[in-house]
Amino acid sequence: MSFNVKLSVVSVAGCCESWGYHRSVRCGEAYQQNLVAVERWKSEVYPAIRTEAAAVGATIYFGDEAGVPH
Protein backbone atom coordinates (compact mmCIF):
# COMPACT_ATOMS: atom_id res chain seq x y z
CA MET A 1 0.00 0.00 0.00
CA SER A 2 1.37 3.41 -0.91
CA PHE A 3 0.17 6.73 0.45
CA ASN A 4 2.34 8.84 -1.90
CA VAL A 5 3.45 11.08 0.98
CA LYS A 6 6.70 13.01 0.70
CA LEU A 7 8.60 14.11 3.80
CA SER A 8 11.76 16.17 4.14
CA VAL A 9 14.84 14.75 5.83
CA VAL A 10 14.26 17.14 8.74
CA SER A 11 10.69 15.87 9.18
CA VAL A 12 11.77 12.24 9.16
CA ALA A 13 14.62 12.99 11.59
CA GLY A 14 12.14 14.74 13.91
CA CYS A 15 9.80 11.76 13.88
CA CYS A 16 12.63 9.31 14.51
CA GLU A 17 13.98 11.39 17.40
CA SER A 18 10.52 11.62 18.95
CA TRP A 19 10.47 7.80 18.90
CA GLY A 20 13.86 7.62 20.62
CA TYR A 21 16.08 7.09 17.57
CA HIS A 22 18.97 9.50 17.13
CA ARG A 23 21.24 9.89 14.13
CA SER A 24 24.96 9.86 14.88
CA VAL A 25 25.95 12.40 12.22
CA ARG A 26 24.11 15.57 11.29
CA CYS A 27 22.53 15.55 7.86
CA GLY A 28 24.56 17.47 5.33
CA GLU A 29 27.60 17.90 7.54
CA ALA A 30 29.97 16.18 5.12
CA TYR A 31 28.79 18.38 2.26
CA GLN A 32 29.69 21.50 4.21
CA GLN A 33 33.17 20.33 5.10
CA ASN A 34 35.96 22.69 4.04
CA LEU A 35 38.64 20.37 2.68
CA VAL A 36 41.28 23.13 2.65
CA ALA A 37 40.65 23.83 6.34
CA VAL A 38 40.77 20.09 7.14
CA GLU A 39 44.14 19.72 5.40
CA ARG A 40 45.50 22.80 7.22
CA TRP A 41 44.32 21.33 10.53
CA LYS A 42 46.04 18.02 9.80
CA SER A 43 49.28 19.49 8.47
CA GLU A 44 49.76 22.62 10.62
CA VAL A 45 47.36 23.14 13.51
CA TYR A 46 47.22 19.70 15.08
CA PRO A 47 50.99 19.05 14.86
CA ALA A 48 51.56 22.33 16.73
CA ILE A 49 49.03 21.32 19.41
CA ARG A 50 50.62 17.87 19.69
CA THR A 51 54.11 19.39 20.06
CA GLU A 52 52.94 21.79 22.77
CA ALA A 53 51.10 19.02 24.62
CA ALA A 54 54.20 16.81 24.56
CA ALA A 55 56.33 19.68 25.89
CA VAL A 56 54.12 20.07 28.96
CA GLY A 57 53.31 16.38 29.44
CA ALA A 58 49.65 16.78 28.50
CA THR A 59 47.31 14.19 27.02
CA ILE A 60 45.03 15.13 24.13
CA TYR A 61 41.50 13.76 24.11
CA PHE A 62 38.96 14.00 21.30
CA GLY A 63 35.20 13.88 21.70
CA ASP A 64 32.08 14.60 19.72
CA GLU A 65 28.39 15.09 20.28
CA ALA A 66 27.79 11.35 20.06
CA GLY A 67 29.46 10.92 23.44
CA VAL A 68 27.52 13.68 25.20
CA PRO A 69 24.36 12.62 27.03
CA HIS A 70 21.17 14.60 26.34
Buried (B, 14 or more C-beta within 10 A) or exposed (E): EEEEEEEEEEEEBEEEEEEEEEEEEEEEEEEEEEEEEEEEEEEEEEEEEEEEEEEEEEEEEEEEEEEEEE
